[in-house]
Amino acid sequence: MIAVKRLAENSPVPAGKTFEAEVTNLMALKHRNVVELVSFCHEAQKKVVQHNGRYVIVDVIESCLCYKYLPKGSLDKHLYADTTSMNWNTRFKIINGICHGLHFLHKELDGPLVHMNLVPSSIWLDDNWVPKIADFGLSRLFGQEQTRMYTVNVKGYNGYMAPEYLYRGEISTMSDIYSLGMLILEITTGEKNCGYSEDRSARNFVTND
């Protein structure tokens, strides 16, 4: 069985760029704690749309990613809904697995791969609660000697973005470490990081916990 991720036409990142980044980065990744990409589809289809009062035919890119199916779904489905299903040993196992997966991405490739979207919905779980890091659409692959890069196009979930990325557009492996810290707080406490627009780096969440 496989799980199919269909990239939306109105994705926050242009579908072509999201698809190219995710496929390029995932095809080379083989690790127990990283989701396995099985196959993909990327093709243009004709579609009739209305534009300025007229119907026109346009090319619409259909992009699908096929992953190995993971029965338990994503971490967020278990983290807040039912606290009894995840005892401390299970929570520790998930944290440990995410850390191993992140170490692989940052330290064991030719150059660091910064995930940029480490949130509960991007952690998938197999039958044995082994976590798999998924959703690499925003990820950035660094060169061997490169330690940071900058962008003016800041994207991500409120509550998980590191302050230096959020306010200066600075990207480094520390961006993922900040998100990891937020994940660990949620996994250990069972409390949800809501990340409001006025507190996008979730400092209040950290202070309260």
Secondary structure, 3 states (H helix, E strand, C coil): CEEEEECCCCCCCCHHHHHHHHHHHHHCCCCCCECCEEEEEEEEEEEEEEECCEEEEEEEEEEEEEEECCCCCECHHHHCCCHHHCCHHHHHHHHHHHHHHHHHHHHCCCCCEECCCCCHHHEEECCCCCEEECCCCCCEECCCCCCEEECCCCCCCCCCCCHHHHHHCEEEHHHHHHHHHHHHHHHHHCCCCCCCCCCCCCHHHHHHC
